[in-house]
Amino acid sequence: MTRSLAIAAILVLTVTGAAAQQGGRGGRGNQPPPATDRLAPPKPAPTGAWWYTGATPQRQAGRVDLTGVWFGGASGDLSRATIPGQEMVLTPLGRKRWETVDHAKDPNTQCLPPGPARMIMMAHPAMIVQRPDVVAILTESQRTYRIIYTDGRGHPHDISEYPEWMGSSIGTWEGDTLVVDTVGINEKTWLDTAGHEHGPKLRLTERFRLADPNTLEHVVIYDDPDFFVKPFTTRRLFKRQVGDRIMDHSCLENEKDLQLLEPTIGDAGR
């Protein structure tokens, strides 16, 4: 073997051995192969409602979907939530009842249903569930629910004779705004925490719409000729809550204060 052939053979062996060494170690030179069994598993895709998982907002039958968990704070005094030019003006009866209302007898304190509009103005979030023919509003407060029918039906013919805690609610769509007409509301309910009451003639006209994907606008016209000189209108905003469930609440569970309530008339309770 000549000197040149010997040198060539040595070079071939050297390159071949280095390549074999790199191949045997995963192609990483002198580094050991990765410990794939020690890598963290991929995170599972989030499950739940679209607003919780960050998916694209849904539409139902071509309409915006109001479904979600919402919170706008307690009702307070509705007269402070009216829009300009649509203020609350009390009749003599309404003024008398306002000045003499006993806050110890707040129906919500007595664990009675809060009524259709007040139920979403509580210190608990509420969930709207929308379907093509019905919209349900579920509140954490006492696990209470309200049904709004959107299937074209009218109010029951005898609703004035048999009023309901949530009244009779029928809804129609004006574009992406849900318009709800409610009558037959049990007059034992209050309109707010401050103590505004109403009579059997109360009629609510509500307008629900998304001001943006995470803000629900609720405009309500209150019409009760016995308690208010003219209809008045309120506007409140509700914010979407993180998560896609409401929790459990029972009004009488572990209740300790009910028997200790003292009469507080009018402004003394505000």
Secondary structure, DSSP 8 states (H G I E B T S, - for coil): --HHHHHHHHHHHHHHHHHHHHHHTTTSTTS----GGGS--------S-HHHHT----EETTEE---EEEE------GGGSB-TT----B-HHHHHHHHH-BGGG-TTTTT----TTGGGSSSS-EEEEE-SSEEEEEETGGGEEEEEE-SS----TTTTTS-BTT-EEEEEEETTEEEEEEE-B-TTS-SSTT-----TT-EEEEEEEEEETTEEEEEEEEE-TTTBSS-EEEEEEEEE-SSS------TTTT--SGGG----BGGGG-
